[in-house]
C-alpha cells in the first residue's frame, strides 16, 4: 500500500513538473500548488526555500561522498532528501516572512512526501543472525 502511495505521489509531482515546464515555455508562471503568478512574481520566500533546498541536497550528497559513504542509491532517495530539504526550508522561510497558514500546509505536504519516500526507500534486507 505504501509503495502505491509513493508511486502515486511521484506520478502526480512528475505530471505537475511537466505542466510547469510547458507553462514556463508559454510564458505562464505557476508555483505550488496551482497558483498563477501575476506579472511574473513568485513570492520571494518561496524562491528562497527552493534555492536553499537545492543547496541542502547538494551538501548532503557532497558530505556522503567526502566521508566515503557514497553508494549507489535509487532515484527515490534523491527525492526523499530533496523533499525533506524543501519542507524544512519552507518552514523556515514561511516563519521568517510571516506568511499565511496555507504555506505551512504546503511545507507539511513536502515533509510528508519526504517521509513516505523515506519509508519506501528503506532496505528490506533483514539481519537475522547478528
N, C-alpha and C positions, 0 to 999 in steps of 0.2 A: 504493500500500500504506500509506504514511504517513497519507494522508488518511482511509483506512478506520480505521486505529488511532485517530486523533484523534476521528473521529465516534463510534466505539465508546466511547472514554473520556468524551466529553461526554454520550452517552446514559446510560451507567452512573452518572455523577455526578449527572445530572438526575433519574434514577429514584430514586437514593439520597436526594436532596434532597426529592423529593415524599414519599417514605416517611417521612422525618424530620418533615416538616411535618404529615402526618396523625397520626403518633405523638405529636407535641407537643400537638396538639389533644385527643388521647385521654389525655393525662397521662403518657405514657411518654417518658422522656428517653433518647435514644440518641446516642452520639458515635462518631466514625470509628474503625474501620470499622463494626462492628455490636455495639458494647458497650452494654448497657443499664445506665444509671446507677442505682445503688441509692439510694433516698431522695433523688432529685433532685440528686445530687452528681456533677458533671462535674469532672475534675481541673483544678485552678486553672491549672496551666501550659498546659493545652490551651486554656482560655478566653483566657488572655493571648496565646497565639500567634495565635489568630484575630483578636482585638481589634487587635493590633499590625499584623497583615497588612492589615486594613481601612485603618488609618492609613497604612501604607506605600503602598498602592494609591492612596489619595486624594492623598498627597503627590506621587506620580509624575505623576498627571494634572494636578494643580494646577501643578506645575513646567512641564509641557509647555504648559499654557495660558498661563502667565505669560511664558514666553520666546517666545511666538508660534510655537511649533512645533506648535500644535494642528492636527490634521487629522482627517478622518473615518476611523474605524478600524472594523474588523469586530468583532463580539462576541467572537470568538476571541482578539483582542488583549487585551481586558479579562481573560478567563480566564487567559491567559498571565501577565499581570502579577500577578493575584491568586494564582495557584498558586505562582509563584516566591516571592511575599511570604510565603505560608503556609509554604512549605518552609523558607525562611531563618529565619523567626521560630520555627518548630517546632524547628529545630536548636538555636537559641539557648536557648530555654526548656527543652528537654529536657536540654541540657547543664547549664544553671543549676540545675535541680531534681534533677539526678542520676537521671533517670527510666530506665526499663528499655530494653533494646535494641529492643524492638518499637516504641517511639516514634521511634527513629532510622530504622527501616524505613519507618514512616508518613511521616516528614519526607522521606525519599528518594523515596517514591512521589509526593508533591506536587511535588517538584523535577523528577522525570521527566515528570510531566504537563505542567508548565510548559515543559520542553524540547521535548516533542512539539508542543505548541501553538505554540511559537516557530518550529519548523521548518515547520509547516504555514502559519503566517501570514506568512512571508517573501514579498515580492512576487516574482512570476515574470517581471517585465519585465527583460530583459537589454539592456544598453547595448553595442551592437556597435561603434559608431563614436565612442567617447570616449577 
